[in-house]
């Protein structure tokens, strides 16, 4: 027996919010530990802007915001890959940013799939 669609939506929404806050925490820690105090704080604020832009819509559960928030993941993917390759001292933190950004993207797509309307039900058709 399959779970209810509402339960899937609630779970996906919690997953989106959890991964968004985890990504923000990873980015803040990576930025503040890679630079000295004032420069690290400024870098953290600059890096958190793409994540803060869709946050009000994500908290409201707006489907359109979830759709365009997938585009906000790109800077974190680029940052994670670049730091992993170019900065051996920051590979662990950059790897966590990369993993968190991928998890956030997957969570956004899962929410969009759980909330789509007019789509055929998932799973095998019963014959």
N, C-alpha and C positions, 0 to 999 in steps of 0.2 A: 504494500500500500504506500502510495506517495504522500509526502507532506503537503500541507496546504500552501497555496501560493502566497498567502499573507505571511506565513511563517518564513518562507524563503525570502520575501522582501525585507522583513525585519532583520533577519540574519545577515543579508547582504548589506543592508544599511549600517548595521553595527560594524561589519567588517570594513566598510569604506571609512567610517569615522575612526576606527581603531588604527587602520593603516595610515590614514592621513596624519594623525597625531604622532604615530611612531616615526613616520618619515620626517615630520617637523623636528622631532627630538633628535633623530640621527643627524640631520643637517645642522642643527644648532651645535651639537657636540662636535661634529667634524670641523665646523668652521671656527669655533672658539678654541679648539685644541691645536689647530694648524697655524694660527697666527697669535701674535701678542694681543694683550687686552683690548685696546681701542680698535685695532684693525680687525680682530676676530669678531667683535660684536657687530661692527659695520658689515662685514662679510656675511655674517649670519642673518642680519636683517635683509640684506639684498637677496640672499638665497631663499629666504622664506616668503618673499613677495608673491611668486607664482602659486604658492600653496595657500596663502591667505586670501587671494582674490576669490576663489570659488567657495571658501569656507561658509559664508552665510547661506548660500543655496544648498550646500551639502547638509548643513544642520537642519534646514527646512525640509529636506527630502525632495527637492526640485529635480525632476528627471532631466530637464534640459541642462541644468548646471552640471549634473553628473556626466552628461554627454560631452560638453566642452571641457570639462576638467581633465579628461583624458589627454588633452593637448598640453596641459600644465605639467605633465610628468616628464616631458622631453628635457627640460633643463637639468633635472635631477639625474636622468639617465646619462646625459652628456657629462655632467660633473663627476658622477661615479665612475664611468669608464675612463675619463681623462685622468683623474687622480689615481686610479688603480694602475694605469699604465705608466704615467709620468712621475709619480711620487711614491717611491718604495716605502718611505716612512709612514705614509698615510694609507697604505693598502687595506688594512683591516677596517678602518673607519669608512673609507670609500666603498669597500665591499658591502658594508652594512647599509650605506645610502643606496647603493645600486639594488640590493635585495629589497629594501623597503619601498623603493620606487616601483619596482616590478610588482610587488605585492599590492601596492596602491592601484596600479593600472588594472591588474586582474580583478581586484575588488570592484572597481568602477564598472568594468565590463560585466561582471556578475550581477551587479545591481541593475544595469540596463537590461540585461536578459531577463531578470526576475520581474521587472516592472513593465515589460512590453505588453501591449494590448493587441488583440486580433491575431496573435500568432498561434499556430497549432501547438498542442501540448507536447512537452518533451517526452522522450521515451519511445518504446516500440509500440506500434499500433497493434491492438489485439485483433487477431484474425478469427 
